Amino acid sequence: MRTYLIMGLCAVVLTGCGDDDSRTGEMEPVVRGLKSCLIDDAEQATIRRYPSVLQPSSTTTLSFEVAGRLQAVTLDVGQAVAEGDVIAELDPRSLQIQVDNAAAAVRQAEVATRNAEEDFKRKSQLLEEGVVTKAQADQSETALETNRAQEIQARKQLENAEDDLKRAVLRAPFDGIVSKVDVESFANVTAGSPVATIYADKSFESSFTVSFDVVNQIAVGKTATVRLADDPAVVLAAHVSELGSRADTVSSFPVVVTLDDTNPVLKAGMAVEIALEFPVPKGIGYTVPLTVLPMEGRLDVPDDPSAPGTVDVFVFDEATSTVKSRPVSIGGLRENKLIVIEGLEPGEQVACAGVAFLRDGMEVKLLPDSE
């Protein structure tokens, strides 16, 4: 019984493999749909972007010019101060004593000078009468000149003491924010020791480094834009304010950009992106999306940094409905798009999706939603 069942199954299988089965015919090749981008957007400038950190353009550490004992310090980190606001004060008593002593010395010198003047007048008259000698009169004149000099010195010392008393009050040199407080209330401080650090809250800058080929295209005053990393909607105008002529590291040259605009959200230490615009090599180029690059493709960079790189893209041939691989020269980037400066012409269609599955000479069908 089992033998007959097996023979029956074999007959069914053989019948299914007969020459009249429609499934034995050749399958038609599948034509892949192609999404392409039209070459028509011309650009004359490329943009290079550099990450950086926002820093205040003016930062200063304040200190007293005289020594003394601090009074109560009410300053806090992050506190806003205006130009002329009191940052800290010294106990003025010891400085006031110095002013009083200097003033007393001035009065004493004034009295000595008046006495010397009277003595010189008397000696001069007696010299004419022949009562005193010429030497005695000269000695009196010398004493007068000495007392006058001592009076001038005493007045200068009084002036310095009064200035020191004024220096007992430390004031903010500009509007800003307190970033650091280095002292505590009632501590003794020496002249020049740090008391507090403040920075200007309305003037910011950012520094970064560029390569040799870029630094030669930058000059002080070149316009730039600064975009906040935490809030890309905030874009501010800026300009190159400093340009290093010596590399910090190998072939990395420092550049400082100062903001021309301000915004209430700006804080020191924020991450930013700096954009600089440069002319496209050869004057003009055409933008294409990054998706024109095959997954296994790469940009071939020449030895000359100023020369453009090359990459292969697929160009649609309308006459044969195929795609052809073609090398093109890349002159830079703009708004996340490649700028092609050589190898493409206006009106051509470039594959901009699924390029990893394309091959040179492959037949394709242009999709209606192509750009």
Residue pairs with C-beta under 8 A, 6 or more apart in sequence:
29 363
31 321
31 363
31 364
31 365
32 354
32 357
32 358
32 362
32 363
32 364
32 365
33 364
33 365
33 366
33 367
34 316
34 323
34 351
34 354
34 358
34 364
34 365
34 366
34 367
34 370
35 351
35 352
35 353
35 354
35 367
35 369
35 370
35 371
36 316
36 349
36 350
36 351
36 352
36 366
36 367
36 370
36 371
37 288
37 289
37 292
37 349
37 350
37 352
37 370
37 371
38 347
38 348
38 349
38 370
38 371
39 286
39 288
39 340
39 344
39 345
39 346
39 347
39 348
39 349
39 350
40 286
40 346
40 347
41 286
41 287
42 284
42 285
42 286
42 346
43 280
43 284
43 285
43 286
43 287
43 334
43 339
44 279
44 280
44 283
44 284
44 285
45 277
45 278
45 279
45 280
45 334
46 277
46 278
46 279
46 280
46 285
46 331
46 332
46 333
46 334
46 339
47 275
47 276
47 277
47 278
47 332
47 333
47 334
47 335
48 214
48 275
48 276
48 278
48 332
48 333
49 273
49 274
49 275
49 276
50 208
50 210
50 273
50 274
50 275
50 276
51 208
51 229
51 271
51 272
51 273
51 274
52 206
52 207
52 208
52 257
52 271
52 272
52 273
52 274
53 206
53 269
53 270
53 271
53 272
54 204
54 205
54 206
54 226
54 266
54 267
54 268
54 269
54 270
54 271
54 272
55 204
55 205
55 206
55 207
55 268
55 269
56 176
56 199
56 200
56 201
56 203
56 204
56 205
56 268
57 200
57 203
57 204
57 205
57 258
58 174
58 176
58 199
58 200
58 203
59 179
59 197
59 198
59 199
59 200
60 173
60 197
60 198
60 199
61 180
61 194
61 195
61 196
61 197
62 87
62 170
62 172
62 173
62 194
62 195
62 196
62 197
62 198
63 170
63 189
63 191
63 192
63 193
63 194
63 195
64 88
64 90
64 167
64 168
64 170
64 189
64 191
64 192
64 193
64 195
65 164
65 167
65 191
65 192
66 90
66 95
66 164
66 167
66 168
66 191
67 188
67 189
67 190
67 191
68 90
68 91
68 94
68 95
68 168
68 188
68 189
69 90
69 91
69 94
69 186
69 187
69 188
69 189
70 88
70 89
70 90
70 91
70 183
70 184
70 185
70 186
70 187
70 188
70 189
71 88
71 89
71 90
71 91
71 185
71 186
72 185
72 186
73 88
73 181
73 183
73 184
73 185
75 87
75 88
75 178
75 181
75 196
76 178
76 181
77 178
77 179
77 180
77 181
78 177
78 178
78 179
79 177
79 178
80 175
80 176
80 177
80 178
80 201
81 87
81 172
81 175
81 176
81 177
81 178
81 198
82 172
82 175
83 172
83 173
83 174
83 175
84 171
84 172
85 171
85 172
86 169
86 170
86 171
87 170
87 171
87 172
87 195
87 196
87 198
88 170
88 183
88 195
88 196
89 168
89 169
89 170
90 168
90 169
90 189
91 168
92 165
92 168
95 161
95 164
95 165
95 168
96 165
98 161
98 164
98 165
99 158
99 161
99 162
99 165
101 161
102 154
102 157
102 158
102 160
102 161
102 162
103 158
105 154
105 157
105 158
106 151
106 154
106 155
106 157
106 158
108 154
109 147
109 150
109 151
109 153
109 154
109 155
110 151
112 147
112 150
112 151
113 144
113 147
113 148
113 150
113 151
115 147
116 140
116 143
116 144
116 146
116 147
116 148
117 144
119 140
119 143
119 144
120 137
120 140
120 141
120 143
120 144
122 140
123 132
123 136
123 137
123 140
123 141
124 137
124 140
126 132
126 137
127 133
127 134
127 136
127 137
170 195
172 198
174 198
174 200
175 200
175 201
175 202
176 198
176 199
176 200
176 201
177 198
177 199
177 201
177 268
178 196
178 197
178 198
179 197
179 198
179 199
179 268
180 196
180 197
181 195
181 196
182 193
182 194
182 195
182 196
182 197
183 189
183 193
183 194
183 195
183 196
189 195
199 268
202 262
203 258
203 259
203 262
204 258
204 259
204 262
204 266
204 268
205 241
205 256
205 257
205 258
205 259
206 226
206 238
206 256
206 257
206 272
206 274
207 242
207 254
207 255
207 256
207 257
208 254
208 255
208 257
208 274
209 248
209 249
209 252
209 253
209 254
209 255
210 218
210 252
210 253
210 255
211 251
211 252
211 253
211 305
212 247
212 251
212 253
212 305
213 305
213 306
214 276
214 278
215 243
215 244
215 253
215 255
217 278
218 240
218 243
218 255
218 276
219 240
219 243
220 240
220 241
220 242
220 243
221 239
221 240
222 239
222 240
222 276
223 237
223 238
223 239
223 277
224 237
224 238
224 239
224 240
224 257
224 274
224 275
224 276
225 235
225 236
225 237
225 238
225 274
225 275
226 235
226 236
226 237
226 238
226 257
226 259
226 272
226 273
226 274
226 275
227 234
227 235
227 236
227 272
227 273
227 275
228 234
228 235
228 265
228 266
228 270
228 271
228 272
229 270
229 271
229 272
229 273
230 270
230 271
231 265
234 263
234 265
236 259
236 260
236 261
236 262
236 263
237 259
237 260
237 261
238 257
238 258
238 259
238 260
238 261
238 274
239 257
239 258
239 260
240 255
240 256
240 257
241 256
241 257
241 258
242 254
242 255
242 256
243 253
243 254
243 255
243 256
244 253
244 254
244 255
245 253
246 253
247 253
248 254
257 274
259 266
278 332
280 331
280 332
280 339
280 341
281 306
281 308
281 331
281 332
281 341
282 331
282 341
282 342
284 341
285 331
285 332
285 339
285 340
285 341
286 339
286 340
286 344
286 346
287 334
287 335
287 337
287 338
287 339
287 340
288 313
288 337
288 338
288 340
288 344
288 350
288 352
289 336
289 337
289 338
289 352
290 336
290 337
290 338
291 352
291 353
291 355
292 313
292 314
292 338
292 350
292 351
292 352
292 355
293 311
293 313
293 338
293 355
294 312
294 314
294 355
294 356
294 358
295 355
295 356
296 356
297 311
297 312
298 311
299 309
299 310
299 311
299 330
300 309
300 310
300 311
301 309
302 308
302 309
308 329
308 330
308 331
308 341
308 342
309 329
309 330
310 327
310 328
310 329
310 330
311 327
311 328
311 330
312 325
312 326
312 327
312 328
313 325
313 326
313 328
313 343
313 344
313 350
313 351
313 355
314 323
314 324
314 325
314 326
314 350
314 351
314 355
314 358
314 360
315 323
315 324
315 325
315 326
315 344
315 348
315 349
315 350
315 351
316 322
316 323
316 348
316 349
316 350
316 351
316 364
316 366
317 323
317 324
318 349
320 363
321 363
321 364
321 365
321 366
322 361
322 362
322 363
322 364
323 351
323 358
323 359
323 360
323 361
323 362
323 364
324 360
324 361
325 360
326 343
326 344
327 343
328 340
328 342
328 343
328 344
329 340
329 341
329 342
329 343
330 338
330 339
330 340
330 341
331 339
331 340
331 341
332 339
333 339
344 350
349 366
349 370
351 358
351 364
352 371
358 364
